[in-house]
């Protein structure tokens, strides 16, 4: 069974085609700058460089044209990996926000699309684009099952005392203001794998998963279910990120609006697009920050210290909330590729029983346990694979039809 995984942004479309009989990646790519003059297309076939292309200029007026380009490429004589579109049995879509309407992945129908539309206010940058991708696939691939996999779904198990904010209760009732959490597909993938590495039994396990990249979030996973997470009603809350400020004193918002004469939209842009690592160090690229910190740049060193301090604080807090800690997982671009953060956090958490094997800690690009044998708290690097998780959900749902 071949599943096409789609992740639509407002002007982009990422895709992977996966053979779910073997879970082999057949092809992947991205359409960028959709609806702009300089639309670009990248297509990659593992082990077949002659079938791949990088950032070709291709006209794409909308997401339907982007989907058409992807499908035409997948079946083409020179770059294709399948004989016909009929080989694609289902499409799995990453959808950012499911609100309180969905606690898992679902087969798309009219009611599901309307529910995604009703969450536009909660995910204004992502949900409209996600829905565009679904409707584009429905138009071009009529009759092929479409499955929505929600970024918020894994966090639906949070208890009310973890997801509620101490605002007037009527705001929750009227506007659904509460903690939702994001990166759920990634947290679910790596926590599931961690449970397997711990022996395979979810009951009784207490795990903290750290998804660290341009967007970052941390989750407390108890008995295989999310107890708490750092992101909130939007992906802005929590730890410092590439361009997002993370958690701040909310009174800063009206102060900045008054001092700088900013509108609500403008201050939102400051917090989401101009803050975080970029705001403090002048760059959102962690590799650049790492290099500058080694050269002694004080702002780069400050960002690294801020991130390590916040990581330690959240991991320790979640360990307390779960009544203990069995394992910590690092994933995402920064989590998988920056050993010094893992070392600094483990040193701070040594009172809990974390001890790192530095040789293992410096292995890159693969799943590995980085804690020493017999460590009370085990530590892992587990590369995330959100696309495979989406494809697995899609296969399971379609096979049950």
C-alpha positions as a LaTeX table, in Angstrom:
\begin{tabular}{lrrr}
\hline
Residue & $x$ (\AA) & $y$ (\AA) & $z$ (\AA) \\
\hline
Unk1 & 0.00 & 0.00 & 0.00 \\
Unk2 & 1.51 & 3.33 & $-1.10$ \\
Unk3 & 0.61 & 6.45 & 0.89 \\
Unk4 & 1.27 & 10.02 & $-0.15$ \\
Unk5 & 1.98 & 12.30 & 2.82 \\
Unk6 & 1.24 & 16.01 & 2.32 \\
Unk7 & 2.20 & 18.95 & 4.55 \\
Unk8 & 0.86 & 22.23 & 3.17 \\
Unk9 & 1.98 & 25.69 & 4.22 \\
Unk10 & 0.52 & 28.96 & 3.01 \\
Unk11 & 2.93 & 29.03 & 0.04 \\
Unk12 & 4.62 & 25.63 & 0.26 \\
Unk13 & 3.85 & 21.94 & $-0.05$ \\
Unk14 & 6.10 & 19.19 & 1.31 \\
Unk15 & 5.46 & 15.59 & 0.29 \\
Unk16 & 6.67 & 12.04 & 0.75 \\
Unk17 & 5.57 & 8.87 & $-0.99$ \\
Unk18 & 5.97 & 5.83 & 1.25 \\
Unk19 & 5.46 & 2.14 & 0.48 \\
Unk20 & 3.73 & 1.02 & 3.67 \\
Unk21 & 4.28 & $-2.68$ & 2.96 \\
Unk22 & 7.96 & $-2.09$ & 3.73 \\
Unk23 & 7.81 & 1.48 & 5.15 \\
Unk24 & 10.31 & 2.43 & 2.44 \\
Unk25 & 10.56 & 6.06 & 1.36 \\
Unk26 & 10.11 & 6.12 & $-2.41$ \\
Unk27 & 10.35 & 9.86 & $-3.07$ \\
Unk28 & 10.08 & 13.21 & $-1.32$ \\
Unk29 & 10.22 & 16.88 & $-2.14$ \\
Unk30 & 8.90 & 20.38 & $-1.69$ \\
Unk31 & 7.05 & 23.00 & $-3.73$ \\
Unk32 & 8.05 & 26.50 & $-2.62$ \\
Unk33 & 6.73 & 29.99 & $-3.28$ \\
Unk34 & 3.41 & 28.68 & $-4.61$ \\
Unk35 & 1.42 & 31.49 & $-6.29$ \\
Unk36 & 4.57 & 33.62 & $-6.64$ \\
Unk37 & 6.57 & 34.31 & $-9.79$ \\
Unk38 & 9.62 & 32.40 & $-8.57$ \\
Unk39 & 7.91 & 29.12 & $-7.65$ \\
Unk40 & 10.48 & 26.35 & $-7.14$ \\
Unk41 & 10.33 & 22.56 & $-7.08$ \\
Unk42 & 12.65 & 20.06 & $-5.40$ \\
Unk43 & 12.23 & 16.31 & $-5.90$ \\
Unk44 & 14.42 & 13.58 & $-4.43$ \\
Unk45 & 14.49 & 9.82 & $-4.99$ \\
Unk46 & 16.66 & 7.94 & $-2.45$ \\
Unk47 & 19.52 & 6.16 & $-4.18$ \\
Unk48 & 18.68 & 7.59 & $-7.61$ \\
Unk49 & 20.31 & 10.98 & $-8.05$ \\
Unk50 & 19.52 & 10.96 & $-11.77$ \\
Unk51 & 15.80 & 11.13 & $-10.93$ \\
Unk52 & 16.18 & 14.02 & $-8.53$ \\
Unk53 & 16.05 & 17.77 & $-9.07$ \\
Unk54 & 16.84 & 20.71 & $-6.77$ \\
Unk55 & 14.98 & 24.03 & $-6.75$ \\
Unk56 & 13.83 & 24.05 & $-10.35$ \\
Unk57 & 11.78 & 27.07 & $-11.39$ \\
Unk58 & 8.28 & 25.74 & $-12.09$ \\
Unk59 & 5.05 & 27.70 & $-12.40$ \\
Unk60 & 2.53 & 26.88 & $-9.66$ \\
Unk61 & $-0.39$ & 29.32 & $-9.45$ \\
Unk62 & $-2.07$ & 27.51 & $-6.54$ \\
Unk63 & $-1.91$ & 24.38 & $-4.42$ \\
Unk64 & $-3.90$ & 22.37 & $-6.99$ \\
Unk65 & $-1.20$ & 23.04 & $-9.58$ \\
Unk66 & 1.47 & 22.09 & $-7.04$ \\
Unk67 & $-0.28$ & 18.78 & $-6.31$ \\
Unk68 & $-0.63$ & 18.15 & $-10.04$ \\
Unk69 & 3.11 & 18.78 & $-10.51$ \\
Unk70 & 3.96 & 16.35 & $-7.70$ \\
Unk71 & 1.72 & 13.61 & $-9.11$ \\
Unk72 & 2.95 & 14.12 & $-12.66$ \\
Unk73 & 6.53 & 13.86 & $-11.41$ \\
Unk74 & 5.86 & 10.68 & $-9.40$ \\
Unk75 & 4.59 & 8.89 & $-12.55$ \\
Unk76 & 6.92 & 10.50 & $-15.13$ \\
Unk77 & 9.31 & 8.43 & $-17.21$ \\
Unk78 & 12.46 & 10.28 & $-16.14$ \\
Unk79 & 11.74 & 11.01 & $-12.45$ \\
Unk80 & 8.88 & 8.75 & $-11.50$ \\
Unk81 & 8.79 & 5.93 & $-8.96$ \\
Unk82 & 5.33 & 4.50 & $-9.70$ \\
Unk83 & 3.59 & 3.43 & $-12.91$ \\
Unk84 & 0.33 & 5.32 & $-12.35$ \\
Unk85 & $-1.56$ & 7.45 & $-9.85$ \\
Unk86 & $-3.77$ & 4.44 & $-9.11$ \\
Unk87 & $-0.90$ & 3.01 & $-7.06$ \\
Unk88 & $-1.45$ & 5.77 & $-4.48$ \\
Unk89 & $-4.09$ & 4.22 & $-2.24$ \\
Unk90 & $-4.47$ & 7.07 & 0.25 \\
Unk91 & $-3.23$ & 10.54 & 1.20 \\
Unk92 & $-2.29$ & 11.55 & 4.73 \\
Unk93 & $-2.37$ & 15.26 & 5.57 \\
Unk94 & $-0.62$ & 17.00 & 8.41 \\
Unk95 & $-3.15$ & 19.43 & 9.94 \\
Unk96 & $-1.92$ & 21.83 & 12.61 \\
Unk97 & $-4.93$ & 22.49 & 14.82 \\
Unk98 & $-7.83$ & 20.22 & 15.67 \\
Unk99 & $-8.99$ & 22.23 & 18.68 \\
Unk100 & $-11.07$ & 20.09 & 21.03 \\
Unk101 & $-12.82$ & 18.41 & 18.13 \\
Unk102 & $-10.27$ & 15.66 & 17.45 \\
Unk103 & $-8.21$ & 13.46 & 19.75 \\
Unk104 & $-6.82$ & 11.35 & 16.93 \\
Unk105 & $-6.44$ & 11.01 & 13.18 \\
Unk106 & $-9.63$ & 10.83 & 11.08 \\
Unk107 & $-10.90$ & 10.06 & 7.61 \\
Unk108 & $-11.74$ & 13.36 & 5.91 \\
Unk109 & $-15.37$ & 14.10 & 5.07 \\
Unk110 & $-17.49$ & 17.26 & 4.93 \\
Unk111 & $-17.83$ & 17.43 & 8.72 \\
Unk112 & $-14.09$ & 17.10 & 9.24 \\
Unk113 & $-13.35$ & 19.84 & 6.70 \\
Unk114 & $-15.84$ & 22.13 & 8.40 \\
Unk115 & $-14.25$ & 21.43 & 11.78 \\
Unk116 & $-10.81$ & 22.27 & 10.36 \\
Unk117 & $-12.31$ & 25.49 & 9.01 \\
Unk118 & $-13.75$ & 26.30 & 12.45 \\
Unk119 & $-10.21$ & 26.11 & 13.86 \\
Unk120 & $-8.90$ & 28.81 & 11.50 \\
Unk121 & $-8.84$ & 31.31 & 14.37 \\
Unk122 & $-6.70$ & 28.95 & 16.45 \\
Unk123 & $-4.30$ & 28.16 & 13.59 \\
Unk124 & $-4.58$ & 31.13 & 11.19 \\
Unk125 & $-1.26$ & 30.52 & 9.41 \\
Unk126 & $-1.57$ & 26.77 & 9.00 \\
Unk127 & $-5.15$ & 25.46 & 9.03 \\
Unk128 & $-6.28$ & 27.34 & 5.89 \\
Unk129 & $-3.26$ & 25.99 & 3.99 \\
Unk130 & $-3.82$ & 22.47 & 5.36 \\
Unk131 & $-7.42$ & 22.58 & 4.12 \\
Unk132 & $-6.27$ & 23.86 & 0.71 \\
Unk133 & $-4.05$ & 20.79 & 0.41 \\
Unk134 & $-6.92$ & 18.45 & 1.28 \\
Unk135 & $-9.30$ & 20.06 & $-1.21$ \\
Unk136 & $-6.64$ & 20.12 & $-3.92$ \\
Unk137 & $-6.09$ & 16.38 & $-3.51$ \\
Unk138 & $-9.84$ & 15.72 & $-3.52$ \\
Unk139 & $-10.11$ & 17.63 & $-6.79$ \\
Unk140 & $-7.25$ & 15.85 & $-8.54$ \\
Unk141 & $-7.62$ & 12.41 & $-6.91$ \\
Unk142 & $-11.39$ & 11.86 & $-6.57$ \\
Unk143 & $-12.28$ & 8.75 & $-4.62$ \\
Unk144 & $-8.86$ & 8.38 & $-2.99$ \\
Unk145 & $-9.23$ & 8.40 & 0.83 \\
Unk146 & $-7.85$ & 11.49 & 2.57 \\
Unk147 & $-6.80$ & 11.28 & 6.23 \\
Unk148 & $-6.19$ & 14.24 & 8.55 \\
Unk149 & $-3.48$ & 13.78 & 11.20 \\
Unk150 & $-3.58$ & 16.59 & 13.75 \\
Unk151 & $-0.54$ & 18.17 & 15.38 \\
Unk152 & $-2.64$ & 18.67 & 18.50 \\
Unk153 & $-4.04$ & 15.13 & 18.63 \\
Unk154 & $-1.41$ & 13.49 & 20.87 \\
Unk155 & $-1.90$ & 16.17 & 23.51 \\
Unk156 & $-5.66$ & 15.60 & 23.80 \\
Unk157 & $-5.04$ & 13.33 & 26.81 \\
Unk158 & $-3.90$ & 16.24 & 28.99 \\
Unk159 & $-6.03$ & 16.62 & 32.14 \\
Unk160 & $-7.92$ & 19.88 & 32.66 \\
Unk161 & $-5.57$ & 21.04 & 35.39 \\
Unk162 & $-2.74$ & 20.91 & 32.84 \\
Unk163 & $-4.49$ & 22.49 & 29.87 \\
Unk164 & $-6.51$ & 25.25 & 31.57 \\
Unk165 & $-5.31$ & 28.84 & 31.95 \\
Unk166 & $-6.32$ & 30.85 & 35.03 \\
Unk167 & $-8.35$ & 33.33 & 32.99 \\
Unk168 & $-12.08$ & 33.93 & 33.42 \\
Unk169 & $-13.67$ & 30.55 & 32.68 \\
Unk170 & $-16.04$ & 32.14 & 30.18 \\
Unk171 & $-13.11$ & 32.66 & 27.76 \\
Unk172 & $-12.61$ & 28.92 & 27.66 \\
Unk173 & $-16.32$ & 28.37 & 27.11 \\
Unk174 & $-16.70$ & 31.09 & 24.45 \\
Unk175 & $-13.36$ & 31.01 & 22.64 \\
Unk176 & $-11.82$ & 27.65 & 23.62 \\
Unk177 & $-8.78$ & 29.37 & 25.12 \\
Unk178 & $-6.69$ & 26.55 & 26.62 \\
Unk179 & $-3.42$ & 24.73 & 26.14 \\
Unk180 & $-3.45$ & 22.46 & 23.07 \\
Unk181 & 0.20 & 21.67 & 22.38 \\
Unk182 & 1.86 & 21.00 & 19.04 \\
Unk183 & 4.51 & 18.76 & 17.43 \\
Unk184 & 2.20 & 15.98 & 18.61 \\
Unk185 & 3.05 & 13.62 & 15.77 \\
Unk186 & 6.75 & 13.92 & 16.59 \\
Unk187 & 6.24 & 13.49 & 20.35 \\
Unk188 & 4.06 & 10.45 & 19.70 \\
Unk189 & 6.60 & 8.88 & 17.34 \\
Unk190 & 9.64 & 9.26 & 19.60 \\
Unk191 & 7.84 & 8.42 & 22.86 \\
Unk192 & 6.45 & 5.25 & 21.27 \\
Unk193 & 9.95 & 4.26 & 20.16 \\
Unk194 & 11.38 & 5.11 & 23.59 \\
Unk195 & 8.83 & 2.84 & 25.26 \\
Unk196 & 10.00 & 0.03 & 22.95 \\
Unk197 & 13.60 & 0.69 & 23.99 \\
Unk198 & 12.57 & 0.64 & 27.66 \\
Unk199 & 11.00 & $-2.80$ & 27.28 \\
Unk200 & 7.79 & $-2.26$ & 25.35 \\
Unk201 & 5.33 & $-1.71$ & 28.18 \\
Unk202 & 3.83 & 1.79 & 28.33 \\
Unk203 & 2.23 & 1.42 & 31.76 \\
Unk204 & 4.40 & 2.88 & 34.48 \\
Unk205 & 6.76 & 4.77 & 32.14 \\
Unk206 & 7.64 & 8.44 & 32.73 \\
Unk207 & 9.31 & 10.07 & 29.73 \\
Unk208 & 10.15 & 13.64 & 28.74 \\
Unk209 & 10.41 & 14.20 & 24.98 \\
Unk210 & 12.28 & 17.26 & 23.72 \\
Unk211 & 11.53 & 18.30 & 20.12 \\
Unk212 & 14.12 & 21.00 & 19.48 \\
Unk213 & 14.41 & 22.87 & 16.19 \\
Unk214 & 13.36 & 26.19 & 14.74 \\
Unk215 & 10.14 & 25.44 & 16.60 \\
Unk216 & 10.63 & 23.64 & 19.91 \\
Unk217 & 8.42 & 21.96 & 22.48 \\
Unk218 & 8.78 & 19.58 & 25.41 \\
Unk219 & 6.22 & 17.03 & 26.58 \\
Unk220 & 5.67 & 14.93 & 29.68 \\
Unk221 & 4.56 & 11.45 & 28.58 \\
Unk222 & 3.25 & 9.20 & 31.34 \\
Unk223 & 2.03 & 5.66 & 30.63 \\
Unk224 & 2.42 & 6.44 & 26.92 \\
Unk225 & 0.05 & 9.44 & 27.06 \\
Unk226 & 0.68 & 13.16 & 27.14 \\
Unk227 & 0.31 & 14.61 & 30.63 \\
Unk228 & 1.56 & 18.11 & 29.83 \\
Unk229 & 3.43 & 20.06 & 27.16 \\
Unk230 & 5.05 & 23.45 & 26.77 \\
Unk231 & 3.23 & 24.94 & 23.76 \\
Unk232 & $-0.17$ & 26.46 & 24.41 \\
Unk233 & $-3.17$ & 27.72 & 22.47 \\
Unk234 & $-0.63$ & 28.52 & 19.72 \\
Unk235 & 2.96 & 27.31 & 19.09 \\
Unk236 & 4.30 & 30.53 & 20.66 \\
Unk237 & 4.37 & 29.41 & 24.29 \\
Unk238 & 7.15 & 27.45 & 25.93 \\
Unk239 & 10.90 & 27.31 & 25.36 \\
Unk240 & 12.96 & 29.82 & 23.36 \\
Unk241 & 12.80 & 29.02 & 19.61 \\
Unk242 & 14.32 & 30.21 & 16.34 \\
Unk243 & 12.14 & 33.30 & 15.93 \\
Unk244 & 9.54 & 32.81 & 18.70 \\
Unk245 & 10.03 & 34.30 & 22.16 \\
Unk246 & 8.48 & 31.40 & 24.06 \\
Unk247 & 6.88 & 32.06 & 27.44 \\
Unk248 & 7.10 & 35.66 & 28.64 \\
Unk249 & 5.33 & 37.85 & 31.18 \\
Unk250 & 2.03 & 38.62 & 29.41 \\
Unk251 & 2.17 & 42.20 & 30.67 \\
Unk252 & 5.04 & 42.76 & 28.22 \\
Unk253 & 2.49 & 42.77 & 25.38 \\
Unk254 & 0.53 & 45.89 & 26.42 \\
Unk255 & 3.76 & 47.57 & 27.49 \\
Unk256 & 5.26 & 47.12 & 24.01 \\
Unk257 & 2.04 & 48.17 & 22.34 \\
Unk258 & 2.06 & 51.44 & 24.28 \\
Unk259 & 5.81 & 52.14 & 24.11 \\
Unk260 & 6.27 & 51.20 & 20.43 \\
Unk261 & 2.82 & 52.12 & 19.16 \\
Unk262 & 2.22 & 48.57 & 17.93 \\
Unk263 & $-1.10$ & 47.08 & 16.85 \\
Unk264 & $-2.11$ & 43.59 & 18.06 \\
Unk265 & $-1.00$ & 42.11 & 14.72 \\
Unk266 & 2.32 & 43.94 & 14.86 \\
Unk267 & 3.19 & 42.81 & 18.38 \\
Unk268 & 2.16 & 39.27 & 17.40 \\
Unk269 & 4.63 & 39.48 & 14.50 \\
Unk270 & 7.38 & 40.66 & 16.86 \\
Unk271 & 6.83 & 37.69 & 19.18 \\
Unk272 & 6.52 & 35.09 & 16.40 \\
Unk273 & 8.90 & 36.32 & 13.71 \\
Unk274 & 11.47 & 38.66 & 15.30 \\
Unk275 & 12.18 & 37.16 & 18.71 \\
Unk276 & 13.78 & 33.99 & 20.09 \\
Unk277 & 17.32 & 33.23 & 18.94 \\
Unk278 & 16.96 & 35.78 & 16.15 \\
Unk279 & 15.92 & 38.51 & 18.54 \\
Unk280 & 18.73 & 37.90 & 21.02 \\
Unk281 & 21.64 & 36.81 & 18.80 \\
Unk282 & 20.64 & 38.19 & 15.39 \\
Unk283 & 20.25 & 34.78 & 13.77 \\
Unk284 & 17.80 & 31.88 & 14.01 \\
Unk285 & 20.37 & 29.37 & 12.69 \\
Unk286 & 21.57 & 27.28 & 15.61 \\
Unk287 & 24.68 & 26.21 & 13.70 \\
Unk288 & 25.69 & 29.85 & 13.34 \\
Unk289 & 24.97 & 30.47 & 17.02 \\
Unk290 & 27.10 & 27.45 & 17.98 \\
Unk291 & 30.02 & 28.68 & 15.85 \\
Unk292 & 29.78 & 32.23 & 17.19 \\
Unk293 & 29.58 & 31.00 & 20.78 \\
Unk294 & 32.82 & 29.03 & 20.29 \\
Unk295 & 34.41 & 32.27 & 19.09 \\
Unk296 & 33.28 & 33.99 & 22.30 \\
Unk297 & 30.30 & 35.99 & 20.99 \\
Unk298 & 28.43 & 37.01 & 24.18 \\
Unk299 & 24.93 & 37.03 & 22.64 \\
Unk300 & 25.40 & 33.61 & 21.08 \\
Unk301 & 26.63 & 32.27 & 24.42 \\
Unk302 & 23.63 & 33.89 & 26.10 \\
Unk303 & 21.20 & 32.11 & 23.75 \\
Unk304 & 22.85 & 28.76 & 24.48 \\
Unk305 & 22.64 & 29.36 & 28.22 \\
Unk306 & 19.01 & 30.47 & 27.98 \\
Unk307 & 18.07 & 27.34 & 26.05 \\
Unk308 & 19.91 & 24.98 & 28.40 \\
Unk309 & 18.43 & 26.68 & 31.48 \\
Unk310 & 14.89 & 26.45 & 30.10 \\
Unk311 & 15.38 & 22.84 & 28.99 \\
Unk312 & 16.60 & 21.88 & 32.45 \\
Unk313 & 13.75 & 23.73 & 34.13 \\
Unk314 & 11.03 & 22.10 & 32.01 \\
Unk315 & 12.48 & 18.58 & 32.20 \\
Unk316 & 12.88 & 18.85 & 35.97 \\
Unk317 & 9.40 & 20.30 & 36.38 \\
Unk318 & 7.82 & 17.56 & 34.29 \\
Unk319 & 9.75 & 14.92 & 36.24 \\
Unk320 & 8.25 & 16.32 & 39.44 \\
Unk321 & 4.75 & 16.38 & 37.91 \\
Unk322 & 5.05 & 12.71 & 36.94 \\
Unk323 & 6.53 & 11.68 & 40.27 \\
Unk324 & 9.79 & 10.58 & 38.72 \\
Unk325 & 11.62 & 10.13 & 35.45 \\
Unk326 & 12.68 & 7.06 & 33.47 \\
Unk327 & 13.95 & 8.58 & 30.23 \\
Unk328 & 14.64 & 11.77 & 28.30 \\
Unk329 & 14.45 & 11.83 & 24.50 \\
Unk330 & 16.04 & 14.44 & 22.24 \\
Unk331 & 14.77 & 14.87 & 18.70 \\
Unk332 & 14.41 & 17.52 & 15.97 \\
Unk333 & 17.18 & 19.35 & 14.11 \\
Unk334 & 18.78 & 20.81 & 17.25 \\
Unk335 & 17.89 & 17.95 & 19.58 \\
Unk336 & 19.49 & 15.38 & 17.27 \\
Unk337 & 22.57 & 17.37 & 16.25 \\
Unk338 & 23.79 & 19.44 & 19.19 \\
Unk339 & 25.59 & 17.25 & 21.76 \\
Unk340 & 26.73 & 20.12 & 23.99 \\
Unk341 & 23.13 & 21.00 & 24.90 \\
Unk342 & 22.52 & 17.40 & 25.92 \\
Unk343 & 25.71 & 17.37 & 28.00 \\
Unk344 & 24.89 & 20.60 & 29.82 \\
Unk345 & 21.34 & 19.48 & 30.59 \\
Unk346 & 22.48 & 16.06 & 31.84 \\
Unk347 & 25.02 & 17.73 & 34.16 \\
Unk348 & 22.31 & 19.94 & 35.66 \\
Unk349 & 19.96 & 16.98 & 36.11 \\
Unk350 & 22.56 & 14.65 & 37.60 \\
Unk351 & 20.70 & 14.78 & 40.94 \\
Unk352 & 17.90 & 12.85 & 39.16 \\
Unk353 & 20.32 & 10.20 & 37.92 \\
Unk354 & 21.38 & 11.37 & 34.45 \\
Unk355 & 24.88 & 10.47 & 33.29 \\
Unk356 & 26.06 & 10.80 & 29.70 \\
Unk357 & 28.42 & 8.62 & 27.67 \\
Unk358 & 30.22 & 11.35 & 25.71 \\
Unk359 & 31.38 & 9.00 & 22.96 \\
Unk360 & 27.79 & 7.97 & 22.24 \\
Unk361 & 26.61 & 11.56 & 22.67 \\
Unk362 & 28.75 & 12.71 & 19.74 \\
Unk363 & 27.35 & 10.16 & 17.29 \\
Unk364 & 25.24 & 12.03 & 14.72 \\
Unk365 & 22.35 & 11.07 & 12.49 \\
Unk366 & 21.19 & 7.89 & 14.14 \\
Unk367 & 19.16 & 6.50 & 17.00 \\
Unk368 & 21.37 & 5.95 & 20.02 \\
Unk369 & 21.26 & 5.72 & 23.81 \\
Unk370 & 23.61 & 8.37 & 25.17 \\
Unk371 & 23.38 & 7.52 & 28.88 \\
Unk372 & 25.92 & 5.24 & 30.55 \\
Unk373 & 24.89 & 1.65 & 31.33 \\
Unk374 & 22.99 & 1.48 & 34.59 \\
Unk375 & 22.03 & 5.17 & 34.55 \\
Unk376 & 18.93 & 5.73 & 36.69 \\
Unk377 & 17.48 & 8.03 & 34.02 \\
Unk378 & 18.17 & 6.81 & 30.47 \\
Unk379 & 18.76 & 9.36 & 27.73 \\
Unk380 & 18.21 & 8.80 & 24.02 \\
Unk381 & 18.60 & 10.55 & 20.70 \\
Unk382 & 15.74 & 9.33 & 18.49 \\
Unk383 & 15.42 & 10.92 & 15.03 \\
Unk384 & 11.79 & 11.84 & 14.50 \\
Unk385 & 9.81 & 10.71 & 11.49 \\
Unk386 & 6.51 & 12.57 & 11.47 \\
Unk387 & 5.79 & 11.60 & 7.86 \\
Unk388 & 6.03 & 7.89 & 8.66 \\
Unk389 & 3.74 & 8.40 & 11.67 \\
Unk390 & 1.21 & 10.14 & 9.41 \\
Unk391 & 1.48 & 7.33 & 6.87 \\
Unk392 & 1.01 & 4.68 & 9.58 \\
Unk393 & $-2.16$ & 6.38 & 10.82 \\
Unk394 & $-3.42$ & 6.74 & 7.25 \\
Unk395 & $-2.83$ & 3.07 & 6.51 \\
Unk396 & $-4.54$ & 1.96 & 9.72 \\
Unk397 & $-7.61$ & 4.08 & 9.08 \\
Unk398 & $-7.93$ & 3.09 & 5.41 \\
Unk399 & $-7.50$ & $-0.61$ & 6.13 \\
Unk400 & $-10.39$ & $-0.41$ & 8.62 \\
Unk401 & $-12.82$ & 0.98 & 6.02 \\
\hline
\end{tabular}
